[in-house]
Amino acid sequence: MINFQHCPPTVAWNVGLFILLDFYAISVYSVLTEIIDMTLTPIQQRFVLHWGEMGSRWGISRTVAQIHALLYLSPAPLDAEEIADTLSVARSNVSTSIKELLGWGIVKTVHVLGDRRDHFEAMSDVWEMFRIIVDERKRRETDPTLSLLREITRDPSLQTKAELHTKQRLESMLSFFELMSTWCDQTRRIPTPVVVRLLKMGDKIAKLARLG
């Protein structure tokens, strides 16, 4: 216990200020901890579980999809330990899943003042998020398929009469993939607000196309 009566005024003031600031810092830290405590409500649990199921159907790890859903719903960035505790998954599983989400570009690392741990938050713009997902799936799935189709349809062995049926089928698929790939690339250059307006037009676009 410090006896301020025997301390010079300057020292006593500095020590008192230090104690006050330290108490304030602890109080602020406690408040922040309460704010970012992510205890899921029943509605949030339903969404996280459903997003995990949908992820597995899309070929994505259930845990990856659940973590993405949790971060999307969280009002503040979460660190790996908070994610692991909230979803009751292994810390190592969280780290692997976060790396995948960072690779997709729909989650980013952020830093919280006074905390050296990495925190993570999901993209909040739903339209941009799904456009990034489409871009990434195109890069991972469509582009390699398109490259393969272009390569094998040029293969001399496919030009024989025996391969005529195979050639026709592959060229038909190549035509489809090229058209869809071009459409995706062109659509990506259109600003999101314009895409939203076009989608809201619905069958009006089809009517305009028929008039053209």
ABEGO torsion letter per residue (X at the ends): XBBAAABBAAAAAAAAAAAAAAAAAAAAAAAAAAAABBBBBAAAAAAAAAAAAAAAAAGBBAAAAAAAAAAAABABBBBAAAAAAAAGBBAAAAAAAAAAAAAAGABBBBBBBGBABBBBBBBABAAAAAAAAAAAAAAAAAAAAAAAAAAAAABAAAABAAAAAAAAAAAAAAAAAAAAAAAAAAAAABBAAAAAAAAAAEAAAAAAAAAX
